[in-house]
Amino acid sequence: MCDAAWRELLERRATAVTEVALNTDSNGSPAPTSSGMPRRCAADMTYESFCLDFMEPNLPVILEGVAADWRATRDWVLPDGGIDLDFLQRRFGAATVTVTDTARQHKGSGPGQQMPLSAFVAWWRQHKELQEGGRDPGMLWYCKDWHLALEFPEYGAYTCPPAFQDDWLNEWHDGMQQRPDSQQQQQPARQQQQDGIEQQQQQQQGDEEEHAGTQPAGPSQQGMASSDYRFVYLGVRGTSTPLHSDVLRSFSWSANIAGRKLWRLLPPQYSHLLLDRQRRSVAWDFFAEDPGGQYPHLAEALPHVLEVVQQPGEAIFVPSGWHHTVENLDDCVSINHNWLNGHNVHWTWALLQLERRQAEEGIEDCRELCSLAEFESLVLRNLGANAGLDYAGFGAMLRCTALRSLGCLAAAGLGGTHGSPGGLNSSWYHAFRLQRAAAVLRELLAEQLQCGRRIERAQQATGILASSGDEGPTHLSAQVEVSPHAAEVAANSQCLTQIEDQLKAMGIAADVT
């Protein structure tokens, strides 16, 4: 079964989901059955079946019995099933967490507020006292995106379930943590290109920043490389997360340690029904009051919404592009990851291409103030700010994934053989990673090379470079600039060659069409 499963995956081409990933009305992922969200016992499900039944077709599932053996379950949960706030305060009270007020979601959750966990626990206790006294507690603070695993690695709160372990995003982060200077080396040359024109652009950039403030801001490439995507969420009954799809069109999983959550999810082929009249933003809730008709198709989405109550000890798998809301039916604490792998990395690539085009359109009035190379650098900087990842970071993640699998195959002596199939230790698994990484890396490299050629032609046209036939370009000025992609082009090209050579040695097609 394992052998056949991996052969099937290696012979497939990742579903072309560009339109779905970009919130259009194309069909992409199969809709769930009328019987609702499936449930599986985590202990009985093989990794291959999870790949074929859920990750590859981009369908959600509840995994039962995930957290029974976790230290978090033993330490954080009281005998009655409630949350042991005393333990959390004793063990993690000095940690800084970010909380948001979710009491008025129609106005957004508002900016995050940082405080020690001990202060949040003190608010929690006061909130409960007000509730029990029949008084309106006012704010509903929700502790979100707490990087507990990163801040307390020695504690060992949980072990990532095997189904979710093929995680390119956090694998890249972990590699960057071990080599802290590597991401910084990519910054100076690009920054020097940008610094020379910022004085000229002061007024234009002021306008851009005012507009950008209405958009969700993500971390820069450097920030993303130094911050993982492993979180703890902690909230009282009634706290919630408004309608959204996950960052970078990633997969996500969320395991309840204590309490129940109500999830509502919409398949991505219906995402266009959530958009406002300008097709710029989605409603804050599936059942949002809309007397002005700002979201004209919202009601049409409701028949397609999948609803499920997640119990303590269960994990939910949320696929790429599925818009969803979450409400805590009880006081809840959960552990969550966002992650990418070969089953959904094409979603992220499609999103980055869209975000890059939008970043370019957003600063079009700056084009005449700088060279094409400088303009491209600004576009990439804005892409990183808006999407949380730019092309350089995306390429670095793909290379990290590929080099790890190449290393594992080399260490096992698997040049042209497949070894024993099955799970995350098989050569089939590493071949699949290489094949899917190569498919996206090839497209990224082609776009970067095309950008470099445009920059070279522009410099030739302005007299900075002149062609000298077979000997290549002749420099006429000290003002020659290179493409901001130049460093990544060499690294991506070398990595792609290594992948293709390895797959060829294994008798596997590098690009399934």
Buried (B, 14 or more C-beta within 10 A) or exposed (E): EBBEBBBEBBEBEBBEBBBBBBBBEBEBBEEBEEEEBBEBEBEEBBBBBBBBBBBBBBBBBBBBBBBEEBEBBEBBBEEEEBBBBEBBBEBBBEBEBBBBBBBEBEEEBEEBEEBBBBBBBBBBEEBBEEBEEEEEBEBBBBBBBBBBBBEEEEBEBBEBBBBBBBBBBBBBBEBBEEEEEEBEEBEEEBEEBBEEBEEEBEEEBEEBEEEBEEBEEBBBBBBBBBBBBBBBBBBBBBBBBBBEBBBBBBBBBBBBBBBBBBBBBBBBBBBBBBBBEEEEBBBBBBBBEBEEEBBEBBEEBEEBBBEBEBEBBBBBBBBBBBBBBBBBEBBBBBBBBBBBBBBBBBBBBBBBBBBBEBBBEBBEEBBEBBBBBBBBBBBBBBBBBBBBBBBBBBBBBBBBBBBBBBEBBEEBEBEEEBBEBBBEBBBBBBBBBBBBBBBBBBBBBEBBBEBBEBBBEBBBEEEBBEEEEEEEBEEBEEEEBBBBBBBBBEBBBEBBEBBBEBBEEBEBEBEBE
